[in-house]
Amino acid sequence: MMETFVPPLVAATATVFMALIFARAALHKVFDFTAFTGFLADYQLVPENAVRPVAILVALAELAVILTAIVPALHVVSAVLAAGLLLGYAAAMAVNLRRGRDRIECGCGGAVQPLAWTLVWRNAVLAAFALVGAGSSASGFGVTESAAVIIGGLTFFTAYLLADQILANAAFIRLKR
């Protein structure tokens, strides 16, 4: 059996962080499904008649990341699924940027942002961070460790929200020029 080099508290913190990111994204998709299907259609990567079914699958996959993150025995599944989704989103963005289509909304669920290479790189970094959650079992924590994991995940999520807003502001300024 391969020895892990990721401390359990770090892996669990990464899992909480990813669950929060995907909760935000899934809420955006579920509560404004019409807008999300529009964003998905704008990417022009699936036939028009497949946009709605693909949108449903994406939303379900994001919900699966959250649900598997809750069960310690499924943290690896959560981490791999999260990383796969993030890399898929990055690839979809990259394809459209290569096509010169940088004026479409990313559909990420936060502040309005047109596609940009910074979003592609952001998703790649998030995918790597998601895989940290697969690095160790997170079972058997006491109250203190659990609190540290939750606070750590919330801290990373707050930093992510701030960085996301900075990216959105930069995109807005870029579009105004």
C-alpha positions in Angstrom: 0.0 0.0 0.0 1.3 3.5 -0.9 2.0 5.8 2.0 0.3 9.2 1.8 2.2 12.5 2.3 -0.9 14.6 2.8 -1.7 15.2 6.5 -5.3 14.3 7.2 -6.2 17.8 8.4 -5.0 19.3 5.2 -6.9 16.7 3.1 -10.1 17.3 5.0 -9.7 21.1 4.7 -9.3 20.8 1.0 -12.4 18.6 0.9 -14.5 21.2 2.8 -13.2 24.0 0.6 -14.2 22.0 -2.6 -17.6 21.2 -1.1 -18.2 24.9 -0.5 -17.1 25.8 -4.0 -19.3 23.2 -5.6 -22.2 24.1 -3.3 -22.0 27.7 -4.6 -21.8 26.5 -8.2 -24.6 24.0 -7.9 -26.9 26.5 -6.2 -26.3 28.9 -9.1 -27.1 26.1 -11.6 -30.2 24.8 -9.8 -31.8 28.1 -8.8 -31.1 29.7 -12.2 -31.2 26.7 -14.5 -32.4 28.7 -17.5 -29.5 31.1 -17.3 -27.1 28.1 -16.8 -28.4 26.4 -19.9 -27.9 29.6 -21.8 -24.3 29.8 -20.6 -23.8 26.2 -21.6 -25.3 26.8 -25.0 -23.0 29.8 -25.5 -20.0 27.5 -25.3 -21.2 25.8 -28.4 -19.6 22.5 -27.4 -22.8 20.3 -27.5 -25.6 20.1 -30.0 -28.5 22.4 -29.2 -30.8 19.5 -28.4 -28.3 18.2 -25.9 -27.8 21.4 -23.9 -30.6 20.8 -21.4 -29.6 17.1 -20.7 -26.0 18.0 -20.4 -26.9 20.9 -18.0 -28.8 18.5 -15.8 -25.8 16.1 -15.8 -23.4 18.9 -14.9 -25.6 20.1 -12.0 -26.0 16.5 -10.8 -22.3 15.9 -10.9 -21.7 19.1 -8.9 -24.2 17.9 -6.3 -22.4 14.5 -6.3 -19.2 16.3 -5.3 -20.9 17.8 -2.3 -22.7 14.6 -1.2 -19.5 12.4 -1.5 -17.6 15.1 0.4 -19.9 14.5 3.4 -19.0 10.8 3.7 -15.4 10.3 4.8 -15.1 7.0 3.0 -16.0 8.8 -0.3 -13.6 11.7 -0.1 -11.4 10.3 -2.8 -14.5 10.0 -5.1 -15.4 13.6 -4.2 -11.8 14.9 -4.9 -11.5 13.0 -8.3 -14.9 14.1 -9.4 -14.3 17.7 -8.4 -10.9 17.8 -10.2 -12.4 16.2 -13.3 -15.2 18.7 -13.4 -12.8 21.6 -12.9 -10.5 20.4 -15.6 -13.5 19.9 -17.9 -14.6 23.4 -17.3 -11.1 24.7 -17.9 -10.9 22.7 -21.2 -14.3 24.1 -22.4 -13.1 27.6 -21.6 -9.8 27.1 -23.4 -11.5 25.7 -26.5 -13.6 28.9 -26.7 -10.7 31.2 -26.0 -8.8 29.5 -28.8 -11.8 30.2 -31.0 -11.6 33.8 -30.1 -14.8 33.7 -28.1 -13.9 35.7 -25.0 -17.1 37.6 -24.7 -19.2 34.8 -23.3 -20.1 34.5 -19.6 -18.1 31.7 -17.9 -21.2 30.5 -16.0 -19.1 29.8 -12.9 -21.8 30.9 -10.5 -20.2 34.0 -9.0 -19.7 37.5 -10.3 -20.3 37.9 -14.0 -17.1 37.1 -15.8 -16.3 36.7 -19.5 -14.0 33.9 -20.4 -10.3 34.6 -19.8 -7.1 32.6 -19.5 -7.0 33.5 -15.8 -10.2 31.5 -15.3 -8.6 28.5 -17.1 -5.6 28.7 -14.8 -7.8 29.2 -11.8 -9.7 26.0 -12.5 -6.4 24.1 -13.1 -5.1 25.3 -9.7 -8.5 24.4 -8.1 -8.3 20.9 -9.6 -4.9 20.4 -8.1 -6.2 21.6 -4.8 -9.2 19.2 -5.1 -6.9 16.3 -5.5 -5.2 17.2 -2.1 -8.5 16.0 -0.6 -7.9 12.5 -2.0 -4.5 12.4 -0.2 -5.6 11.0 3.1 -8.5 9.6 5.1 -10.3 12.2 7.2 -12.1 9.9 9.6 -11.8 9.8 13.3 -11.4 13.5 14.0 -12.3 14.9 17.4 -14.2 18.1 17.9 -11.1 20.3 17.8 -9.8 18.8 14.6 -13.2 19.0 13.0 -13.6 22.6 14.0 -10.1 23.4 12.6 -11.0 21.6 9.3 -14.3 23.6 9.0 -12.7 26.9 9.8 -9.8 26.2 7.4 -12.2 25.3 4.6 -14.3 28.4 5.3 -11.1 30.5 5.3 -10.0 29.2 1.9 -13.5 29.7 0.6 -13.5 33.3 1.7 -10.1 33.9 0.1 -11.5 32.3 -3.1 -14.5 34.6 -3.1 -12.3 37.6 -2.7 -10.0 36.4 -5.6 -13.0 35.6 -7.7 -14.3 39.2 -7.2 -10.9 40.6 -8.1 -10.9 38.6 -11.3 -14.4 39.8 -12.1 -13.4 43.4 -11.5 -10.4 43.0 -13.7 -12.5 41.5 -16.5 -15.0 44.4 -16.2 -12.2 46.9 -16.5 -10.8 45.0 -19.5 -14.1 45.1 -21.2 -14.5 48.9 -20.6 -11.3 49.6 -22.5 
